[in-house]
């Protein structure tokens, strides 16, 4: 009798694990996120397609890899909440038209009595345009300030559904305006700014930079002020960035996450993909505008399956074809997450590899005295 129960229970358990659970996950995901404004789209039928189920299950299993960062998670949570660490930074400064907050991390080499101005790094975090917050990157900002001898600003921006991509670009632009208008209170050199972004944050850095170069009216910023901001940006460093939105959307389709990702929604439809693609936006700039594009450094891990390395390769080629100074670093065995998490502590595996490349580019942009 026990043997019969065992023979029945094992197939049932296997069926639940390999069929019931994946189908349930797919149905829940499609119910919550699978709502594109697409005529004839039937989210429940889409949810039971074998390819969709396989893709979503695989994507979910990939997410489980983030459990390896649990220790790091508690470290940054603890550091950010510890009031004793406020001597290293100023938290929660309100900026911009939407009242977002930014944190400012001091360079350890900064002498409070010294009047010498300190260069500024604006770090823009990623999160697929739909997640992320500045506190997560406190350890990264602290290490970056130490390694580069700069003051590091980490602003929040209007992630989806609070805002769309244009709102996000406006928010990043507003953080640059804050540096120019308020930097003197913190010994910041408003004329020496470097943009650094990861993933969607790298996309937003590149897009912000090119919108400013173009003096885009969509930013709702005076053109003279846009030119001043552009002149103050000495370079941009992108870590595993998305630079051609349609290419990335096709990659999301291959992974089965195009309706789960906030990208399509944040861009407000496929009709805007070209407009929000830095690689394609370069083609719309005239010769004088192209001359004003700051130099660019691109870092990408060869083991990145979230944003393929081809994204940076293609953007690098586009920049080169327009005679814009660009450096490309392809980092062996580095994945999409490690390129940013390993910047949070010197003991992490790829800290010196990634940090060294960033420092090399930064020193090109901001010549040391």
Secondary structure, DSSP 4 states (H G I P E B T S, - for coil): -HHHHHHHHHHHHHHIIIIIHHHHHHHHHHHHH-----TT--HHHHHT-HHHHHHHHHHHHHHGGGGGGHHHHHHHHHHHH-GGGGGGEEEEEEETTTTEEEEEE--TT--TT----EEEEEEE--STTT---GGGGHHHHHHHHHHHTSEEEEE----TTT--HHHHHHHHHHHHHHHHHHGGGGTEEEEEEEEEEETHHHHHHHHHHHHHHHT-GGG-S-HHHHHHHHHHEEEEEEES----HHHHHHHHHHHT-TTTSSHHHHTTSGGGTTTT-HHHHGGGS-HHHHHTPPPEEEEEETT-SSS-THHHHHHHHHHHHTT--EEEEEETT--TTHHHHTTS-TTSTTHHHHHHHHHHHHHHHS---
